[in-house]
Amino acid sequence: MLNKDSKIYVAGHRGLVGSAIWNNLLGRGYTNLIGRTHAELNLLDAVAVRRFFDEERPDAVVLAAAHVGGIMANLKYRADFIYQNLQIQQNVIGESYRHDVSKLLFLGSTCIYPREAPQPMTEEALLTSPLEYTNEPYAIAKIAGLKMCESFALQYGCNYIAVMPTNLYGPRDNFHLERSHVLPAMVRKIHLAHLLGQGDWQAVRRDLNMRPVEGIDGTASEAQILEILLKYGIAPDKVTLWGTGTPLREFLWSEDMADASVHVLLHVNFADTHPADATEVRNCHINVGTGLEHTIRQAAELVAQTIGFQGIIEWDVTKPDGTPRKLTDVSKLHALGWHHQVDLPEGVRRLYDWYRCEGMSR
């Protein structure tokens, strides 16, 4: 088992997932943490990753680094999503084995499950029918990652565990209008439409200076800003969102995800993830979620209410909805001793507060 002096490498420690896990570990008194930015260590570079493990020799690894994005990005950059994630996983998991890492936690995603999986989705639903087309390359990469953990554990006795969080949101989220996931995208779009409706151009320009859109920042003319925002469905007092708004989604506050992940890292072993008498050991990964769901439309209305947006939310039904329903069965996680704390209304309030304060002052 890990102790407070154990050296723990958190891959992706600056991202939404990794930073939350890093802070959770610190809060529990685990201070011997190692992190590297992409500029310091390119996880796609096998030679650099091996050199890092040679030098640092971590006791445990949390693999939270990944190439991620929403529906638009998954459709447009399919090769990037499968290649980069497979390469990161191959390098980090492979070097963890070569360097006798005692514990590894791999972070995946519930997009690994089939598009038409029975709801709520149990771990046993994996590989039972076709995946959702829009995120198939990313899902295949994550399935490969969890199967690597499972296979190394079965063949070599490695204590490698994979957790599959549901849709995450929280501090340090990605608010890029093209590459963000659904909740941060909604927050930024509705926030900008609200500002435009109020005529608060100073705040609009500050937002674009922090996160330019296709090269357009706060120094552009009002006409240029309106044109680029309209391309993404943002207009004064009106927001256009993709799809019908009817798909159901489960949302998990990132700090809850981190607490669950660290709980698994510290207290769960590979042997705990499957029946001891199983003749075929598979599906050893663990779903991480709330077991609660909301329609995309309900989530949008909640964001609008939180922001105080009084305008119109329209739905572009020519755009894809993605998977119609994606609710996790979290019985396995509950049996291992963890339950979520933050429900969606409170989480959306926290996310918007973060975006307006820390997220706009970095």
N, C-alpha and C positions, 0 to 999 in steps of 0.2 A: 504493500500500500504506500501511497505517497504521504510524505510528511511536509511540514512547513518549510523545510530547507531544500526540498526537491526542486531541481531545475526544470522548469516547464517552458517549452517553446510554444508560443501561440502564433501560428501562421495566419496572417491576415489581421493583425492586432489593431489596425487602424480603421477597419471596416465596421459596418453595422453589427455583425455577429461577433467578430473577434474583439472589438473594443468592449462590448458588453461582458464577454467572458473574462477578459483581462481585469476589468474593474471588479467583477464578482470575486475572482480569485484574490485580488488585493484586499477586498473587504473581509475575506475569510482568513487573512493573515499569511497568504502564500505570496511572498514578495520576491522570490528568486525566479523572476519571469524574464524571458527573452523574447524580443520582437524585432523584426526587421521590416523596414519599408520596402516597397518595390524597387526604389532606387538603390537601396543597400543590398538587396538580394532578389534577383529575378528567379522566381520559382519555376519558370519554364526552362531555365538553364541547368541541366543535370550536373555539369561540372561544378557550378557555383553552389548548388545545393549540397553536393557531397562534401565540398570544402567546408561549408558552414557546419555540417554535422561532425566532421573531423575535428573542428576547432572547439565547438561548444559542448558536444556530448550531452544533450539533454536527457533527463530521466523520463520525461513524459512529453507528448506532443498533442496539441489541439490543432487539427487541420480545419481552420475556418476560412482559409483563403480560397476564393473561387471567382470565376468570371460569371457575373450575374446580370439579370435585366428583366424587363417586363415583356409583354406579348410582342410589341413592335420590334424590340431588339432581338428577341428570340427568332422571329421570322426573318429578319434582315441579315443577321450575322450567325447563321446556323453553323458554319464551319468553325468560327471562332469559339462558339460555345462548346462544341464537342472536343475540339483539338486542345484548347487551352486547359480545360478542366481535366481531361485525361492526362495531360502532361504534368500538371501540378500534382495530381494524385500519385502518378507513377513515381515521380521524383521524391516526394515527401514520405510516402508510405514505404517505398523501397529503401530509402536511406535510414528510416526509423528501424527497419528490420536489420539492416547491415550493422547498425550501431547499437543494437541491443536495448532499444527504448523499451522501458518496462510497461508503459501504458500509452495507448493512442486513442484519441477521440476524433472521429470523422464526422463532419457536419454535412448533411445532405439536404434533401428537400422532399416534401410530399408530392411533388410533381413526378416522382418515380412511379406512381401508381397509374393503372390503366384509366383511360378517359371514362369508361363506363363501369368503373369498379363499384361493387355494392357499397352502400353507405350505411353507417360510417365505415371508413376503410381500415381494416385490420392489417397488421404486418403481413399476414398470409395472402393478401390480395396481390402482392408483387408478382409480376410476370404472368398473370393469368389471362390477359387480353391486351389489345393494342393500346399504345400510349396516345395522349393528346398530340396532334400533329404540330401545333405551334411551338411546343417546347420539347419535342422528341430528342433532338441532339443533346440538350442539357440533361434531360432525364436519363438518357443512356449513359452519359458520363458519370452521373451520380450513382446509378445502379452498379456500374463497374467499380466505383469507389467502395461501396458497402460490401460488394462481393470480394474485393481485395481484402478488406478487414476480416470478413468471415473466413476466407480461404487461408490467410496467414495464421489465423487463430486455430483452425482445424489441422493444418499441416504442421505448423511449427510451434503451436502452443502459445502464440502471441496474445497478449491481453489487449486486443484491438476491438473497439466498439463503435458502431455507427448510430447516430441519432438523426431522425428526419423531422426537422421542424416544419410546421405549417407556415402560412404566409406571415412574414415578419414585418414589423415596423417599429421605429423608435429612434433614439438619439443617434446622430451621425448617419442617418439614412441617406439614400441617393435620391435627390430631387431633380435630376436631369429629366427634361420633358420627354426625351425620346427613350431613355434607358431605365427609368425608374419603375418600381412596382406600383401596384394600384393605389394604395393609401397615400404614400408620399406624393404621387402624381396628382391625386385629387386635392390634397392640401395645397400644393403650390398653385395649381390651376385656379382653384376657387379663391385662394388668397389674392392672386393677381387680378382676377375679375372683380373682386370686391374693391381692391384699391383703384382700379380703373373707373369703376362706378362712382367712387367717392371723389374722383379727380385728384387723387394723391400721387402725383407724378414723381415726387421726391422719393416716396417709398418704392414705387415701381422701378425707378432707375437704380436705387440701392440694391434691389433684388437682382436685377440683371447684371449689375457690376459684380455681385458675388457669384452668379451662375449665368453667364452669357448663353444665349440661345442661337446656335448656328452663327456665332461670331458677332451677334448683335448684343451690345451691352448698354449700360445706362447713358453713354455718351451719344447714342443714336438719336435721331429726330423722333418726335412723337409719331409721325406717320410710319417710319420704319419699325418702331416698336409695336405699333398696333398691327402692322402687316404680319410680322413674324409671330406674334402671339395668336393672331387669328388662325394661322396655319395649324396651331396646336389646340384649337377650339376654345381660345380665351378671348372674350370680348367684354366691353363694359356691361356689367350686370348680366352676362350670359356665359355659360360654360357648356361645351359639347364634349361628352365622354363617349368612349367606344362601346359598341354593343347595345344590348337591350336593357342592361341593368338587372336582369333576372338571375344570372348565375349566383350560386351560393358559395360563400367563402368563409373560412375560419381564419381569424386574425390573432396573432400572438405578439404581445409586447416583448421587445427584444431583451429587456432585462429579466423578464420571466424565463425566456428561452435560455439565457445565460445561466440563471440559477438552476434550471433543470439540467443543463449540460454539465455544469460543475458538480452537481449532485451525482450524476452518472459517472463522471471522471473519478470522483473520490470514493464512491460507495458501491459501485456496480462493477462486477467482473464479467468477462465473456461467458463464463459458466452460468451466470444468472439470467442470460438472455434467451435460453431455450430449455425445453424439458430435458431432464437428465437422462431419461430413458428413450429419447428420440432415436429412431433407427436412421433417419436422414436429417441432419442438422442444417437447417436453412432458415431464412427470414429472421436472423438474429438481431436485426436493427430494431430501434425503438422509436415509435412515433412520439413527437413532442408537440403538444397543442393544448387547446382548451376544451375540446369536445362541443363547442358552441359555434353557431354559424349565423351569418347575415347575408342578405342579398347585396349585390354591388350597389343597387339603388339605395338601399337602407344606409349603407356605409357613406354614400355621397351625401345623403340628406343629413346624416349625423355630422359630417365634416362642415357642411354649409351652416348648420345650426351652431356649431362650435365657433366658427369664424364670424358669424353674424351676417352672412351673405343672404341678401333678400332677392337676388336675381333668379334667372331661369336656369335649370339644368336640363339640357337636351341630350338625347341619345342617338348616336349615329349607328343605325341598325345594319348598315352596309359593312361595318367593321366586325371582326370576329369577337365572340364572347369568350373563347377558351373553354376549358372544361366546365360543364354545366354545374357540377357540384363536387366539392372536395372537402369532406369532413373526416377528420381522423378519429379512429377509435384509440383512446388513450388509456385503455384498461391496463395495458402492460406497464406503462409509466406510473400509473397510480399504484399498482401492486408493488412497484419498486420504491414507493415512498415519497412521490412528489405530486403536487397539484399547483395549478396556476393561481395567481393573485390579482392580476389587473384585467378587468373586463374592458370591452371596446370603448364605451363612452369615456371612461377615465383615461384610457390610452390615447385616444384621439386628442383629448384636451392637453395631455402631456406632450404629445408630438407637436401640436401647433405652438404651444408655449416654447418648446425647444427651437422650433424653426424661426420664430419671431425674435428670439433672444440670442442664444448661442449660435444657432444656425445662420444668422445674418450678421454675426460680428466676428466670425473666424477670419 
